[in-house]
Amino acid sequence: MNTNLNLLSLAVGAALAMSASAHAQELVVKIGHVAPLSGQSAHMGKDTEDGARLAIEELNAKKVKIGNSVARFELLGEDDASDPKQATAAAQKLVDAKVNGVIGHMNSGTTIPASKIYNTAGIPQISPSATNPKYTQQGFNTAFRVVANDGQLGGTLGRYAVQINEAKNIAVIDDRTAYGQGVADEFVRGATGKTKSVTIVSRQYTTDKATDFSSILTQIKGKNPDVVFFGGMDAVGGPILRQMKQLGIEAKFMGGDGICSTELARLAGDAIGEGKVVCAEAGGVEEGKKAELEAFKTKFSKRFGHEVVLNAPYAYDAVMVMVAAMQKASSSDPVKYLPELAKISHKGVTGTIAFDKNGDIVDGTLTLYTYKNGKREVITVTK
């Protein structure tokens, strides 16, 4: 009897030891994500969060290893409501939670102040959408982005307005956010940089929460512009288009990635027109990568029950490139994987991701779109 009890005790002890060992081998990796999940841009924030969530789910399903441990990834989502103060509070909350890395923020105006907090804590941050050049010009080795910046985006749109649309008189509106003002300024530089034949006939300002644009649009109408450029988001861009139509302003409407969403047509209604709008997405794939991106969009729609709005593929790639750096370093410790992230070359669904010395993506692409029959239609992909 005693012999049997001893054997049973040994067996139980061995099982407990094996169980403890298995748990010890599991590595919990916390990845933060911050975007506006409330307010006018909530649809865009949810889009990026879903992109990051899809990556997390796939990594867990594959039982990805970091070093000798199977990693279990957790997504810690925060809402910054596109507000800089709320963004810094969310950033500090993630730092206090000891996240291993952060995907976000979505807007430049929230990404820039939050980046200081992550840098102080030594936590890598990859934005899937913030385009203001200042974000990566602060000297923070923790700041990265997987899309082109406003210098590329706004400048390309400005040159397109002049060279392709043959615009002579241009009106510019921006919402005074870091993103809106930044992309508008770069658009003006691109449009006026190499020619004296272009005139900025009106420079107007609004806010990212405004709904009535009759005053500024009436002033613009009197200038008879060929193009109206708006630096801001689709939640404001849509109503501006509606009110332009009401006032009989026939000018082309142009903007950056903030308006270049699948939602703009719904927000603008019949004011979207046919080829009236030209916008640029800070990203996009060239011909050879289209099938992979389309496969991602199909998978995304199947999982979440709706189409990609704009930035989900970039949030997905941001998670994947961060984890690839952890795997190369055999560690999820930011101190150890940060050097690998800085020098990585990773093939994502949006193309090859590699960063320059500032944390900007190397050879970032831009996709120019218009809208026909209420749908986005690609004009061209450029660098």
VOBA-1610 file (N, C-alpha, C; in pm, whole numbers, padded with zeros to 5 digits, always signed):
BEGIN
Met+00083-00121+00000Met+00000+00000+00000Met+00086+00126+00000Asn+00190+00128+00085Asn+00278+00244+00093Asn+00352+00268-00038Thr+00389+00155-00104Thr+00460+00165-00232Thr+00370+00231-00336Asn+00243+00189-00338Asn+00148+00248-00433Asn+00126+00397-00407Leu+00119+00432-00278Leu+00100+00572-00242Leu+00221+00655-00286Asn+00337+00601-00267Asn+00459+00672-00308Asn+00463+00693-00458Leu+00423+00586-00533Leu+00421+00597-00679Leu+00321+00703-00725Leu+00203+00700-00658Leu+00099+00798-00692Leu+00148+00940-00661Ser+00214+00955-00550Ser+00266+01086-00510Ser+00369+01137-00610Leu+00455+01044-00653Leu+00558+01081-00751Leu+00494+01123-00884Ala+00391+01048-00924Ala+00323+01077-01051Ala+00256+01214-01046Val+00186+01241-00934Val+00120+01370-00918Val+00222+01483-00918Gly+00332+01460-00847Gly+00438+01560-00841Gly+00496+01589-00977Ala+00516+01482-01056Ala+00572+01500-01190Ala+00476+01577-01279Ala+00345+01544-01267Ala+00244+01613-01348Ala+00238+01762-01314Leu+00244+01790-01183Leu+00243+01931-01140Leu+00366+02005-01189Ala+00479+01937-01184Ala+00604+01998-01230Ala+00597+02029-01379Met+00541+01931-01456Met+00529+01952-01600Met+00434+02068-01631Ser+00324+02074-01553Ser+00227+02182-01573Ser+00290+02317-01542Ala+00366+02322-01431Ala+00433+02446-01393Ala+00533+02488-01498Ser+00603+02387-01552Ser+00702+02415-01656Ser+00636+02471-01782Ala+00520+02413-01818Ala+00448+02459-01937Ala+00405+02604-01921His+00353+02636-01798His+00311+02774-01773His+00430+02868-01774Ala+00543+02820-01723Ala+00663+02902-01718Ala+00714+02933-01858Gln+00688+02841-01950Gln+00735+02859-02088Gln+00648+02956-02167Glu+00526+02984-02117Glu+00439+03078-02186Glu+00479+03221-02153Leu+00499+03301-02255Leu+00542+03439-02239Leu+00425+03531-02274Val+00382+03611-02179Val+00273+03706-02205Val+00333+03835-02260Val+00286+03875-02378Val+00334+03997-02443Val+00217+04092-02458Lys+00228+04208-02396Lys+00121+04308-02399Lys+00152+04414-02505Ile+00060+04427-02600Ile+00075+04529-02704Ile-00040+04628-02692Gly-00006+04753-02671Gly-00108+04857-02659Gly-00151+04909-02795His-00274+04954-02802His-00324+05019-02924His-00407+05139-02882Val-00379+05254-02943Val-00455+05375-02910Val-00503+05442-03037Ala-00631+05480-03037Ala-00695+05549-03150Ala-00825+05610-03098Pro-00888+05698-03177Pro-01018+05749-03134Pro-01125+05641-03149Leu-01181+05597-03038Leu-01290+05500-03040Leu-01423+05567-03005Ser-01417+05697-02984Ser-01536+05779-02964Ser-01517+05909-03041Gly-01626+05979-03067Gly-01617+06103-03142Gly-01632+06081-03291Gln-01608+06187-03369Gln-01635+06185-03513Gln-01549+06087-03591Ser-01430+06057-03540Ser-01339+05968-03613Ser-01337+05827-03556Ala-01438+05792-03479Ala-01442+05660-03414Ala-01440+05547-03515His-01504+05567-03632His-01506+05461-03734His-01365+05431-03784Met-01281+05533-03791Met-01143+05512-03834Met-01060+05448-03723Gly-01084+05492-03600Gly-01011+05434-03487Gly-01043+05287-03468Lys-01170+05252-03483Lys-01210+05112-03471Lys-01147+05028-03582Asp-01133+05089-03698Asp-01072+05023-03813Asp-00927+04983-03782Thr-00850+05076-03726Thr-00711+05043-03693Thr-00704+04942-03580Glu-00794+04955-03481Glu-00794+04858-03372Glu-00825+04718-03423Asp-00921+04707-03514Asp-00955+04576-03570Asp-00838+04517-03650Gly-00764+04603-03720Gly-00647+04555-03792Gly-00543+04497-03698Ala-00519+04568-03587Ala-00425+04519-03486Ala-00477+04391-03420Arg-00607+04388-03394Arg-00667+04270-03328Arg-00655+04145-03416Leu-00675+04162-03546Leu-00663+04049-03637Leu-00522+03991-03633Ala-00422+04079-03629Ala-00283+04033-03620Ala-00260+03956-03490Ile-00310+04008-03380Ile-00294+03943-03249Ile-00358+03804-03250Glu-00478+03794-03306Glu-00548+03666-03310Glu-00471+03563-03394Glu-00416+03609-03505Glu-00341+03517-03591Glu-00212+03471-03524Leu-00144+03561-03457Leu-00020+03526-03387Leu-00047+03423-03277Asn-00155+03442-03203Asn-00189+03347-03096Asn-00228+03211-03154Ala-00299+03213-03266Ala-00339+03086-03330Ala-00218+03008-03378Lys-00115+03079-03420Lys+00007+03014-03470Lys+00103+02971-03359Lys+00071+03015-03235Lys+00158+02984-03119Lys+00303+03025-03149Val+00316+03150-03184Val+00447+03207-03220Val+00542+03200-03102Lys+00667+03167-03130Lys+00770+03161-03026Lys+00858+03285-03029Ile+00891+03332-02911Ile+00992+03436-02893Ile+01099+03375-02803Gly+01216+03354-02859Gly+01317+03276-02787Gly+01268+03133-02773Asn+01273+03079-02653Asn+01229+02942-02628Asn+01086+02934-02578Ser+01019+03047-02570Ser+00885+03052-02511Ser+00777+03075-02614Val+00664+03006-02595Val+00546+03035-02677Val+00483+03163-02624Ala+00464+03259-02711Ala+00411+03388-02668Ala+00258+03390-02672Arg+00200+03449-02571Arg+00055+03475-02573Arg+00039+03627-02576Phe-00015+03676-02687Phe-00024+03820-02708Phe-00158+03874-02657Glu-00151+03987-02590Glu-00270+04055-02541Glu-00275+04195-02600Leu-00392+04236-02650Leu-00410+04371-02704Leu-00478+04456-02598Leu-00409+04561-02556Leu-00465+04655-02458Leu-00507+04781-02533Gly-00638+04794-02557Gly-00689+04904-02636Gly-00729+05024-02551Glu-00695+05143-02599Glu-00731+05268-02531Glu-00793+05365-02631Asp-00881+05449-02582Asp-00949+05550-02663Asp-00890+05687-02632Asp-00837+05756-02735Asp-00788+05892-02710Asp-00882+05999-02763Ala-00991+05958-02830Ala-01095+06050-02877Ala-01039+06163-02964Ser-00924+06142-03028Ser-00856+06243-03109Ser-00817+06366-03029Asp-00806+06351-02898Asp-00776+06463-02808Asp-00636+06447-02750Pro-00548+06545-02768Pro-00410+06532-02720Pro-00397+06504-02570Lys-00481+06569-02488Lys-00474+06544-02344Lys-00515+06402-02309Gln-00622+06356-02372Gln-00666+06219-02347Gln-00564+06119-02400Ala-00494+06159-02506Ala-00392+06073-02565Ala-00275+06052-02469Thr-00231+06159-02404Thr-00119+06145-02311Thr-00160+06065-02187Ala-00287+06079-02146Ala-00336+06000-02033Ala-00340+05852-02070Ala-00384+05823-02192Ala-00388+05684-02240Ala-00247+05627-02251Ala-00154+05709-02299Ala-00014+05664-02311Ala+00044+05629-02174Gln+00018+05714-02076Gln+00070+05687-01942Gln+00008+05560-01883Lys-00119+05539-01913Lys-00187+05418-01865Lys-00121+05293-01922Leu-00084+05297-02049Leu-00018+05182-02112Leu+00123+05163-02056Val+00192+05272-02032Val+00325+05262-01970Val+00315+05197-01832Asp+00215+05241-01755Asp+00196+05185-01620Asp+00158+05037-01626Ala+00093+04996-01735Ala+00056+04855-01753Ala+00172+04771-01803Lys+00286+04839-01825Lys+00410+04772-01869Lys+00391+04698-02002Val+00333+04769-02097Val+00319+04710-02231Val+00457+04693-02293Asn+00467+04597-02383Asn+00594+04571-02451Asn+00612+04658-02576Gly+00504+04715-02625Gly+00509+04801-02742Gly+00372+04862-02765Val+00366+04966-02850Val+00240+05036-02876Val+00220+05053-03026Ile+00099+05025-03071Ile+00056+05054-03207Ile-00037+05175-03199Gly+00003+05285-03261Gly-00076+05407-03253Gly+00016+05526-03230His-00041+05638-03215His-00183+05668-03222His-00223+05689-03367Met-00351+05722-03389Met-00397+05735-03527Met-00369+05874-03584Asn-00405+05978-03508Asn-00389+06116-03554Asn-00251+06169-03518Ser-00200+06258-03601Ser-00070+06320-03571Ser-00078+06402-03443Gly-00191+06471-03423Gly-00206+06557-03306Gly-00208+06483-03174Thr-00236+06353-03177Thr-00230+06272-03055Thr-00101+06191-03050Thr-00052+06151-03166Thr+00069+06070-03173Thr+00191+06146-03122Ile+00204+06272-03161Ile+00323+06350-03126Ile+00337+06369-02974Pro+00234+06418-02902Pro+00252+06433-02757Pro+00267+06300-02685Ala+00199+06196-02731Ala+00210+06065-02667Ala+00349+06006-02686Ser+00412+06037-02800Ser+00543+05978-02829Ser+00648+06015-02725Lys+00633+06129-02663Lys+00729+06172-02560Lys+00720+06081-02438Ile+00599+06040-02406Ile+00579+05952-02290Ile+00637+05814-02317Tyr+00611+05760-02435Tyr+00666+05629-02470Tyr+00818+05632-02476Asn+00873+05743-02528Asn+01018+05753-02539Asn+01084+05757-02401Thr+01025+05832-02311Thr+01079+05838-02174Thr+01079+05700-02109Ala+00977+05620-02140Ala+00965+05485-02084Ala+01044+05382-02165Gly+01096+05423-02280Gly+01173+05330-02364Gly+01088+05227-02436Ile+00961+05262-02462Ile+00868+05168-02525Ile+00852+05201-02674Pro+00881+05106-02764Pro+00865+05130-02907Pro+00719+05159-02944Gln+00703+05254-03036Gln+00571+05297-03082Gln+00572+05297-03234Ile+00476+05230-03295Ile+00462+05232-03441Ile+00325+05288-03475Ser+00322+05402-03541Ser+00193+05456-03584Ser+00157+05401-03721Pro+00032+05356-03737Pro-00013+05307-03867Pro-00066+05416-03957Ser-00065+05542-03909Ser-00137+05644-03986Ser-00092+05788-03964Ala-00019+05818-03858Ala+00021+05957-03831Ala+00123+06002-03934Thr+00095+06114-04003Thr+00177+06155-04116Thr+00255+06284-04096Asn+00230+06359-03988Asn+00302+06484-03968Asn+00451+06456-03951Pro+00539+06523-04028Pro+00683+06497-04020Pro+00742+06516-03881Lys+00682+06604-03799Lys+00737+06632-03666Lys+00747+06508-03579Tyr+00658+06412-03601Tyr+00655+06291-03519Tyr+00790+06221-03516Thr+00853+06208-03631Thr+00982+06136-03637Thr+01102+06231-03642Gln+01077+06359-03621Gln+01187+06456-03621Gln+01225+06502-03481Gln+01174+06432-03380Gln+01200+06472-03242Gln+01325+06408-03183Gly+01385+06317-03260Gly+01505+06250-03211Gly+01476+06131-03120Phe+01351+06081-03124Phe+01313+05967-03040Phe+01344+05837-03115Asn+01426+05751-03055Asn+01457+05624-03123Asn+01347+05521-03106Thr+01240+05558-03037Thr+01127+05468-03015Thr+01012+05493-03112Ala+01022+05597-03196Ala+00911+05639-03282Ala+00928+05589-03426Phe+00825+05519-03475Phe+00826+05465-03611Phe+00688+05486-03674Arg+00685+05485-03808Arg+00556+05484-03878Arg+00568+05397-04002Val+00455+05338-04042Val+00456+05246-04157Val+00389+05306-04280Val+00368+05439-04278Val+00312+05509-04394Val+00398+05630-04426Ala+00384+05681-04548Ala+00457+05800-04589Ala+00412+05921-04507Asn+00498+06024-04500Asn+00462+06142-04420Asn+00400+06252-04507Asp+00361+06361-04442Asp+00291+06469-04512Asp+00375+06535-04620Gly+00507+06537-04601Gly+00593+06595-04702Gly+00575+06524-04835Gln+00567+06392-04828Gln+00545+06313-04949Gln+00401+06325-04997Leu+00307+06310-04902Leu+00166+06305-04938Leu+00114+06440-04988Gly+00131+06544-04908Gly+00081+06676-04946Gly+00151+06728-05070Gly+00283+06706-05077Gly+00358+06752-05193Gly+00313+06686-05321Thr+00287+06554-05315Thr+00239+06482-05433Thr+00103+06534-05478Leu+00014+06558-05383Leu-00119+06611-05417Leu-00109+06750-05478Gly-00019+06832-05423Gly-00001+06967-05477Gly+00047+06965-05621Arg+00145+06880-05647Arg+00197+06869-05784Arg+00091+06812-05878Tyr+00011+06717-05828Tyr-00096+06659-05909Tyr-00200+06765-05946Ala-00233+06851-05850Ala-00332+06956-05876Ala-00289+07046-05991Val-00160+07075-05995Val-00108+07167-06096Val-00082+07098-06229Gln-00015+06982-06221Gln+00029+06916-06344Gln-00083+06840-06416Ile-00168+06773-06338Ile-00274+06691-06399Ile-00406+06767-06407Asn-00444+06830-06299Asn-00571+06905-06298Asn-00557+07044-06358Glu-00431+07086-06381Glu-00403+07217-06442Glu-00468+07332-06364Ala-00464+07319-06233Ala-00523+07422-06148Ala-00439+07549-06151Lys-00506+07662-06155Lys-00440+07793-06150Lys-00474+07866-06020Asn-00601+07854-05978Asn-00648+07920-05856Asn-00693+07815-05756Ile-00631+07816-05639Ile-00656+07711-05540Ile-00696+07773-05406Ala-00802+07719-05346Ala-00842+07756-05211Ala-00804+07643-05116Val-00761+07680-04996Val-00714+07581-04899Val-00787+07600-04766Ile-00837+07490-04712Ile-00901+07489-04580Ile-00827+07386-04495Asp-00801+07418-04368Asp-00752+07312-04279Asp-00818+07323-04143Asp-00815+07212-04069Asp-00889+07205-03943Asp-00805+07242-03821Arg-00685+07294-03843Arg-00595+07343-03737Arg-00540+07233-03647Thr-00561+07108-03681Thr-00495+07001-03608Thr-00354+06985-03663Ala-00270+06909-03591Ala-00133+06885-03639Ala-00137+06819-03776Tyr-00230+06726-03794Tyr-00241+06659-03923Tyr-00294+06753-04031Gly-00408+06815-04005Gly-00475+06896-04107Gly-00390+07013-04154Gln-00332+07085-04060Gln-00248+07198-04096Gln-00122+07152-04166Gly-00064+07042-04117Gly+00059+06991-04176Gly+00043+06949-04321Val-00063+06873-04349Val-00081+06825-04487Val-00121+06940-04580Ala-00195+07039-04526Ala-00231+07156-04607Ala-00108+07239-04643Asp-00021+07258-04546Asp+00102+07334-04572Asp+00188+07265-04678Glu+00199+07133-04668Glu+00280+07059-04765Glu+00215+07061-04904Phe+00082+07059-04907Phe+00011+07071-05035Phe+00044+07204-05102Val+00039+07311-05025Val+00070+07444-05080Val+00212+07448-05134Arg+00306+07391-05060Arg+00445+07387-05107Arg+00456+07310-05238Gly+00387+07196-05244Gly+00392+07115-05365Gly+00329+07184-05485Ala+00222+07258-05459Ala+00150+07325-05569Ala+00223+07448-05620Thr+00291+07519-05531Thr+00352+07647-05569Thr+00504+07640-05584Gly+00562+07527-05548Gly+00708+07518-05539Gly+00784+07542-05667Lys+00733+07494-05780Lys+00809+07502-05905Lys+00740+07583-06013Thr+00642+07662-05973Thr+00571+07743-06073Thr+00520+07872-06010Lys+00511+07974-06091Lys+00456+08101-06046Lys+00317+08124-06104Ser+00266+08021-06174Ser+00137+08036-06242Ser+00020+07999-06151Val+00051+07950-06030Val-00054+07907-05936Val-00073+08012-05827Thr-00198+08041-05795Thr-00229+08137-05690Thr-00315+08071-05582Ile-00273+08087-05458Ile-00358+08043-05346Ile-00454+08159-05319Val-00576+08147-05370Val-00669+08260-05368Val-00738+08277-05233Ser-00736+08170-05150Ser-00800+08180-05019Ser-00740+08075-04926Arg-00712+08114-04803Arg-00665+08019-04700Arg-00758+08033-04581Gln-00839+07929-04558Gln-00943+07934-04455Gln-00917+07827-04349Tyr-00979+07848-04233Tyr-00958+07757-04120Tyr-01091+07719-04056Thr-01096+07594-04010Thr-01213+07546-03937Thr-01162+07462-03820Thr-01247+07377-03764Thr-01203+07286-03657Thr-01243+07143-03695Asp-01190+07049-03619Asp-01221+06908-03648Asp-01357+06866-03595Lys-01431+06962-03535Lys-01564+06931-03483Lys-01672+07021-03545Ala-01634+07105-03638Ala-01728+07200-03699Ala-01829+07128-03790Thr-01945+07191-03807Thr-02050+07136-03894Thr-02102+07239-03994Asp-02081+07368-03966Asp-02131+07475-04054Asp-02013+07546-04119Phe-02008+07539-04252Phe-01895+07597-04326Phe-01941+07705-04423Ser-02063+07754-04404Ser-02121+07847-04500Ser-02039+07975-04513Ser-01986+08027-04404Ser-01911+08152-04409Ser-01783+08139-04489Ile-01703+08036-04458Ile-01575+08022-04529Ile-01597+07980-04674Leu-01700+07899-04700Leu-01726+07856-04837Leu-01781+07970-04922Thr-01857+08061-04860Thr-01907+08178-04934Thr-01790+08266-04977Gln-01693+08283-04886Gln-01573+08360-04921Gln-01496+08292-05034Ile-01485+08159-05026Ile-01413+08084-05128Ile-01484+08093-05263Lys-01616+08084-05261Lys-01692+08090-05387Lys-01662+08218-05465Gly-01647+08328-05392Gly-01620+08456-05456Gly-01485+08461-05526Lys-01396+08368-05492Lys-01263+08363-05552Lys-01258+08272-05675Asn-01367+08198-05698Asn-01380+08111-05816Asn-01259+08017-05833Pro-01229+07932-05734Pro-01113+07845-05744Pro-01136+07725-05837Asp-01027+07672-05890Asp-01032+07548-05968Asp-01033+07427-05876Val-00965+07442-05762Val-00950+07332-05665Val-00971+07387-05525Val-01043+07310-05442Val-01050+07336-05298Val-00979+07220-05229Phe-00874+07250-05154Phe-00802+07146-05079Phe-00842+07154-04933Phe-00872+07038-04875Phe-00908+07034-04733Phe-00811+06946-04655Gly-00748+07003-04553Gly-00663+06927-04462Gly-00743+06893-04338Gly-00784+06768-04326Gly-00866+06725-04213Gly-00918+06585-04237Met-01023+06548-04164Met-01075+06412-04168Met-01207+06405-04244Asp-01247+06282-04276Asp-01368+06262-04357Asp-01496+06309-04288Ala-01499+06306-04154Ala-01619+06347-04081Ala-01650+06495-04104Val-01549+06574-04136Val-01568+06715-04170Val-01568+06733-04322Gly-01486+06656-04391Gly-01478+06667-04537Gly-01610+06637-04606Gly-01683+06538-04557Gly-01812+06503-04616Gly-01911+06618-04613Pro-01934+06678-04495Pro-02024+06792-04488Pro-01976+06913-04569Ile-01844+06934-04578Ile-01794+07044-04661Ile-01836+07022-04806Leu-01822+06899-04854Leu-01865+06867-04991Leu-02014+06894-05011Arg-02096+06853-04914Arg-02241+06877-04924Arg-02270+07027-04937Gln-02204+07107-04852Gln-02230+07251-04852Gln-02170+07320-04974Met-02060+07266-05029Met-02008+07318-05157Met-02111+07299-05267Lys-02175+07184-05269Lys-02278+07157-05370Lys-02397+07252-05354Gln-02438+07274-05229Gln-02550+07364-05202Gln-02522+07507-05251Leu-02394+07547-05239Leu-02355+07683-05279Leu-02316+07692-05426Gly-02317+07579-05495Gly-02285+07579-05637Gly-02137+07594-05668Ile-02051+07550-05575Ile-01906+07555-05599Ile-01867+07431-05679Glu-01821+07452-05801Glu-01793+07342-05893Glu-01649+07292-05888Ala-01566+07351-05804Ala-01424+07317-05800Ala-01400+07171-05764Lys-01287+07118-05809Lys-01242+06986-05763Lys-01217+06995-05613Phe-01237+06883-05545Phe-01214+06877-05401Phe-01100+06780-05376Met-00996+06826-05307Met-00879+06741-05284Met-00848+06734-05134Gly-00782+06625-05093Gly-00743+06609-04954Gly-00650+06491-04936Gly-00599+06479-04816Gly-00505+06371-04785Gly-00576+06245-04741Asp-00503+06160-04669Asp-00559+06031-04629Asp-00670+06045-04526Gly-00678+06161-04459Gly-00784+06181-04361Gly-00923+06177-04421Ile-00935+06219-04547Ile-01066+06213-04613Ile-01078+06093-04705Cys-00966+06023-04729Cys-00962+05923-04836Cys-01012+05786-04789Ser-01131+05784-04734Ser-01185+05662-04675Ser-01304+05609-04754Thr-01341+05487-04726Thr-01461+05431-04788Thr-01587+05500-04736Glu-01574+05570-04623Glu-01689+05638-04562Glu-01721+05773-04626Leu-01624+05833-04696Leu-01645+05969-04747Leu-01769+05977-04837Ala-01789+05877-04922Ala-01904+05879-05013Ala-02036+05883-04935Arg-02043+05808-04826Arg-02165+05808-04744Arg-02183+05944-04676Leu-02074+05999-04626Leu-02080+06126-04554Leu-02113+06243-04646Ala-02069+06233-04772Ala-02092+06342-04868Ala-02223+06327-04945Gly-02277+06205-04950Gly-02399+06182-05027Gly-02376+06207-05176Asp-02476+06266-05243Asp-02461+06286-05388Asp-02362+06397-05422Ala-02311+06468-05321Ala-02210+06571-05345Ala-02073+06511-05377Ile-02058+06380-05360Ile-01931+06315-05391Ile-01898+06327-05539Gly-02002+06331-05624Gly-01984+06350-05767Gly-01915+06233-05835Glu-01881+06255-05960Glu-01810+06155-06041Glu-01673+06211-06078Gly-01571+06165-06008Gly-01437+06216-06035Gly-01413+06355-05981Lys-01503+06405-05897Lys-01489+06540-05840Lys-01381+06544-05732Val-01367+06434-05658Val-01275+06428-05544Val-01146+06357-05585Val-01033+06414-05545Val-00903+06347-05559Val-00837+06349-05422Cys-00800+06231-05373Cys-00737+06222-05242Cys-00622+06122-05247Ala-00539+06123-05145Ala-00425+06033-05142Ala-00422+05957-05012Glu-00400+05828-05021Glu-00380+05742-04905Glu-00230+05729-04882Ala-00187+05749-04760Ala-00044+05739-04726Ala-00006+05593-04716Gly+00000+05530-04831Gly+00030+05388-04839Gly-00028+05334-04969Gly-00046+05206-04973Gly-00097+05144-05095Gly+00008+05054-05155Val-00034+04965-05241Val+00058+04867-05295Val+00066+04877-05446Glu+00182+04844-05497Glu+00201+04841-05641Glu+00149+04708-05696Glu+00147+04695-05826Glu+00078+04585-05893Glu+00110+04448-05836Gly+00237+04423-05808Gly+00278+04289-05763Gly+00225+04248-05627Lys+00178+04345-05547Lys+00130+04314-05412Lys-00022+04320-05397Lys-00092+04350-05506Lys-00237+04371-05496Lys-00312+04248-05446Ala-00273+04130-05494Ala-00345+04008-05456Ala-00335+03983-05306Glu-00218+04009-05249Glu-00199+03987-05106Glu-00283+04084-05023Leu-00288+04210-05066Leu-00368+04308-04993Leu-00516+04277-05006Glu-00560+04235-05123Glu-00701+04200-05142Glu-00739+04080-05056Ala-00646+03984-05044Ala-00670+03867-04959Ala-00686+03910-04814Phe-00606+04008-04771Phe-00619+04061-04635Phe-00756+04125-04616Lys-00798+04205-04712Lys-00926+04275-04700Lys-01043+04176-04692Thr-01032+04067-04768Thr-01136+03963-04764Thr-01140+03897-04627Lys-01023+03865-04577Lys-01012+03802-04445Lys-01063+03895-04335Phe-01031+04024-04347Phe-01075+04124-04251Phe-01228+04134-04251Ser-01286+04143-04369Ser-01432+04155-04380Ser-01503+04033-04323Lys-01446+03916-04348Lys-01505+03793-04295Lys-01502+03791-04143Arg-01393+03840-04085Arg-01377+03838-03939Arg-01465+03942-03871Phe-01474+04064-03927Phe-01540+04173-03856Phe-01675+04214-03915Gly-01709+04161-04032Gly-01841+04188-04089Gly-01854+04322-04157His-01743+04386-04186His-01748+04514-04259His-01617+04532-04335Glu-01618+04621-04432Glu-01499+04645-04513Glu-01395+04725-04436Val-01271+04716-04482Val-01166+04803-04432Val-01205+04948-04460Val-01192+05033-04360Val-01222+05176-04380Val-01102+05246-04442Leu-00983+05226-04383Leu-00863+05290-04437Leu-00734+05226-04387Asn-00710+05232-04256Asn-00577+05203-04203Asn-00558+05065-04141Ala-00660+04980-04145Ala-00648+04847-04083Ala-00528+04767-04134Pro-00499+04766-04266Pro-00382+04688-04311Pro-00251+04737-04252Tyr-00241+04868-04227Tyr-00118+04925-04173Tyr-00103+04894-04024Ala-00216+04892-03953Ala-00213+04851-03812Ala-00174+04704-03800Tyr-00228+04623-03889Tyr-00194+04480-03894Tyr-00044+04462-03917Asp+00008+04532-04017Asp+00151+04521-04047Asp+00236+04575-03933Ala+00189+04680-03866Ala+00265+04737-03755Ala+00284+04635-03643Val+00176+04561-03611Val+00187+04455-03510Val+00285+04348-03557Met+00270+04305-03680Met+00353+04196-03731Met+00501+04232-03736Val+00532+04356-03773Val+00673+04396-03780Val+00732+04410-03640Met+00652+04453-03545Met+00698+04464-03407Met+00731+04325-03351Val+00643+04230-03377Val+00665+04093-03328Val+00782+04027-03401Ala+00799+04057-03529Ala+00914+04004-03604Ala+01044+04051-03541Ala+01048+04175-03494Ala+01167+04228-03427Ala+01191+04156-03295Met+01083+04126-03223Met+01095+04051-03097Met+01155+03912-03123Gln+01107+03849-03231Gln+01158+03716-03265Gln+01306+03721-03301Lys+01347+03823-03374Lys+01487+03837-03411Lys+01575+03859-03288Ala+01522+03930-03190Ala+01596+03958-03067Ala+01583+03846-02965Ser+01493+03750-02992Ser+01461+03642-02896Ser+01417+03700-02762Ser+01348+03815-02769Ser+01304+03881-02646Ser+01195+03982-02677Ser+01100+03993-02584Ser+00996+04095-02595Ser+01031+04218-02512Asp+01149+04218-02452Asp+01197+04331-02374Asp+01229+04446-02470Pro+01164+04562-02454Pro+01187+04673-02547Pro+01334+04709-02565Val+01411+04703-02458Val+01553+04736-02467Val+01625+04643-02564Lys+01583+04518-02566Lys+01652+04418-02648Lys+01600+04413-02792Tyr+01468+04434-02813Tyr+01419+04420-02950Tyr+01417+04552-03027Leu+01429+04666-02958Leu+01428+04795-03026Leu+01538+04807-03133Pro+01661+04764-03106Pro+01764+04771-03212Pro+01729+04686-03334Glu+01662+04574-03314Glu+01622+04489-03426Glu+01510+04555-03507Leu+01421+04625-03437Leu+01311+04695-03505Leu+01367+04805-03596Ala+01469+04875-03547Ala+01527+04986-03623Ala+01591+04942-03754Lys+01640+04819-03759Lys+01711+04772-03879Lys+01636+04662-03955Ile+01511+04642-03922Ile+01435+04529-03978Ile+01395+04553-04124Ser+01377+04445-04197Ser+01313+04447-04328Ser+01210+04335-04327His+01084+04372-04332His+00975+04277-04313His+00876+04288-04428Lys+00839+04176-04485Lys+00740+04176-04594Lys+00600+04169-04535Gly+00528+04279-04546Gly+00392+04287-04494Gly+00289+04284-04605Val+00163+04294-04567Val+00057+04294-04669Val+00054+04426-04745Thr+00116+04530-04689Thr+00120+04660-04756Thr+00253+04683-04826Gly+00340+04584-04826Gly+00469+04598-04891Gly+00582+04571-04793Thr+00704+04594-04838Thr+00821+04572-04752Thr+00836+04689-04656Ile+00850+04656-04527Ile+00862+04759-04424Ile+01005+04762-04372Ala+01068+04876-04390Ala+01200+04904-04335Ala+01201+05052-04298Phe+01279+05087-04198Phe+01278+05224-04146Phe+01411+05295-04169Asp+01402+05426-04192Asp+01526+05504-04203Asp+01571+05545-04063Lys+01675+05627-04055Lys+01734+05662-03925Lys+01638+05738-03834Asn+01534+05800-03893Asn+01436+05874-03812Asn+01317+05790-03768Gly+01301+05672-03830Gly+01184+05590-03801Gly+01077+05601-03908Asp+01105+05678-04014Asp+01012+05685-04128Asp+01029+05561-04215Ile+00920+05521-04279Ile+00927+05405-04368Ile+01011+05441-04491Val+01091+05346-04534Val+01175+05365-04653Val+01091+05338-04778Asp+01100+05426-04877Asp+01029+05410-05004Asp+00878+05392-04984Gly+00820+05473-04898Gly+00676+05466-04875Gly+00597+05501-04999Thr+00491+05426-05023Thr+00407+05451-05141Thr+00290+05542-05106Leu+00232+05599-05210Leu+00110+05678-05199Leu+00012+05629-05304Thr-00114+05624-05268Thr-00217+05586-05366Thr-00312+05702-05386Leu-00324+05748-05510Leu-00420+05853-05542Leu-00553+05788-05581Tyr-00662+05842-05526Tyr-00796+05790-05551Tyr-00890+05899-05600Thr-00995+05857-05668Thr-01111+05941-05688Thr-01233+05857-05651Tyr-01353+05914-05668Tyr-01476+05841-05636Tyr-01568+05841-05758Lys-01613+05722-05794Lys-01708+05706-05904Lys-01814+05605-05864Asn-01939+05637-05894Asn-02052+05552-05854Asn-02051+05525-05703Gly-02006+05625-05627Gly-02005+05613-05482Gly-01896+05525-05426Lys-01801+05481-05508Lys-01694+05393-05463Lys-01557+05456-05490Arg-01461+05425-05403Arg-01324+05468-05429Arg-01268+05395-05550Glu-01195+05469-05630Glu-01134+05410-05748Glu-00989+05458-05758Val-00896+05365-05772Val-00754+05401-05778Val-00723+05477-05905Ile-00651+05589-05889Ile-00599+05662-06005Ile-00459+05610-06037Thr-00372+05611-05936Thr-00237+05559-05955Thr-00170+05535-05820Val-00068+05451-05821Val+00019+05430-05704Val+00154+05488-05737Thr+00208+05570-05647Thr+00333+05639-05675Thr+00420+05642-05551Lys+00545+05683-05568Lys+00638+05699-05457Lys+00692+05841-05456
//
